[in-house]
Amino acid sequence: MTRTVFEQLPNELIIKILEYLTAVDTWYAFYDLNTHLDDVVQASSISFDLSCCRKSQFDFTRTYIFKKIEVPFDVKFCPRLMIEQTGQLFFETKSKNVLRLLKSLTLINLTDETIDIVRKKLSDFINLRSLTIMHDSEESKGKFVTKIMNLNMPSLTYLKLGYTGRRSGLVFDERELHRCRFNVSNVQEFILRIPITFNILYRFLSMLPQVVSIDVILAGRRGEEYMNKPNDFSLRNNLQKLVITMNGIVPFKTMARFLRSLPQLHTFWFSAFICDNTAGAEYQDGEVWEELIRTYLPNLIDFRLNVGLEAAESATPSSVIQSFRSSFWIEEKNWWFVADRPENDVDTIELYSLPPPADDKIIFRPNVQWVSNSALPNFDSIRTLEILPISDNRHSAPGSPRQYTNATTIRSATVYTYNHSYDISILSNYINFAKATKCTVDSPRFFATLPRMINITSLEIRCYDGDVDCFRSLSSPLRTIKRLTLSESLNCYFCKLCDVDLFTRLFPSLEYISIRIAEFACLPILMNSLCHLVYAVIFNEPEAIDIGNLKKWLYKNETGMQYKWALENTRLDIWID
């Protein structure tokens, strides 16, 4: 029998094997063995995720890999605790490879202190094409945006700015516009995940005439400023893609007036949840959209909606979808839509495109009425799915079955009644749980589905209220989960020793955890029981963690670990090496 030598395998097969390793591990294991493997590693392992790594891995990347790499590469980094390492990454790297070859940089969990460190060096990355910066606190109201957009980065073509956590409700401070010089003169794709008004959107587009794609969260305000502008919005011949997530209510006539000034637009994605059907009915009206597109958007080729609207008394999925059955939608454009009444707590009618806007959440309840303007609707494009439980309280007969076979992000929906259940045998007919990699649990009844998610790596639990019985229903550890977040707003419950002991047994492979603890003794259990843990965020009652006890424990020799840590109010960050 012929023995196969690893280095003699086809490059395609070697690259496939290396995909199971991080870029840092690939370089550590295979570089400098021979010329063939060096070439493969150089070509295939160029995205370095340093956002949740040990200090030794960071140091190896900074002092060894960056000096050897010869091709453009990407870096993702989390400077919250690594203030010293941030300086090393941006100031002390002796090789010029970082400045010359870094093409994409993602910085998450930036604080006001660390953002001032990195902004001093960003302009030196002469070939940086893509920059993503996510600030740690939404309380800044977007003030850090000014600091970034005033930098001179002539090669930058992609810019994304926002907050690390969940979507914020705090609107961008309009006064910051007067301090912004918009020096990112070549940015063509701009994503701003901070709520802004129409007035600010108008200003951004006026100051960035070269932008061809913009993605924003639009905060609706009554008496919208844009409607009162003395001069109409000038024609935007460069803007080709517009993505809007609406937070609040913007009158349709305001939106239509804005869209009429974008004749070159070829892509428009719109998402909204509107709790007032008298103010938002036009957003679910196919006839209104058809007239607008026919008359003012002749170049539109990609149109996607995801509009949840409080159901009017006479509205049904069938009545909503009827306005999308004209020849314009079905024959001329081949644009397909689904209208659904999932009977969630606010009783909305959900209208969404197939495919929906990227990353948009689709609300789904088994066995309820839904209709489509397509004879054979295909739900394979849906990646994020919010599942409502099965309910016997249905208003109408169900539609035909549908399958969400490619959903990778799944969450259970928050419900406020107990007349429901999550029947796995039924849900398995609709969902391929093996495809899921991220899950958010809002209902304890959904825990039984977790063992079916054999590829899940990230779990967020928002339903925990001190009753650990829902966790005890899991008989076997979930070893694939590397990231666990116990929401910091869970009825102010703080985990006790028995709870922490249970978590460490159920999630033995964790690399990241965010948890609330009730007593200091929980901390050593977490640190010593989770051997793969790299980063921990501990929320504690003021009396749970005493700074003296913390220092004493962290510096004990018998722990066998090195830490970087920061205690701020009731939040403790620990970075473990």
Secondary structure, DSSP 8 states (H G I E B T S, - for coil): -----GGGS-HHHHHHHHTTS-HHHHHHHHTTS-HHHHHHHHHH--EEEETT--HHHHHHIIIIIHHH--S-EEEEE--SS-HHHHHHHHHS--STHHHHHEEEEEEEEE-HHHHHHHHHHHTT-TT--EEEEEES-GGGTTHHHHHHHTS--TT--EEEEEESSS-------GGGGGG-----TT--EEEEEEEE-HHHHHHHHHH-TT-SEEEEEEE--SS-GGGG-SS-----SS--EEEEEEES---HHHHHHHHTT-TT--EEEEEEEES-HHHHGGGG-HHHHHHHHHHH-TT--EEEEEEEEE--TT--HHHHHHTT-SHIIIIII--EEEEE----TT-EEEEEEES-STT-EEEE-TT--EEESSSS---TT--EEEE--B-S--SS-------BTT--EEEE---S-SS-B--HHHHTTTB-GGG--EEEE-SGGGGGGGGG-TT--EEEE---SS-THHHHT--S--TT--EEEE-TTSTT--B-HHHHHHHHHH-TT-SEEEEEESSTTHHHHHHHH-TT--EEEEEE-TTTS-HHHHHHHHT-GGG---EEEEEETTEEEEEE-
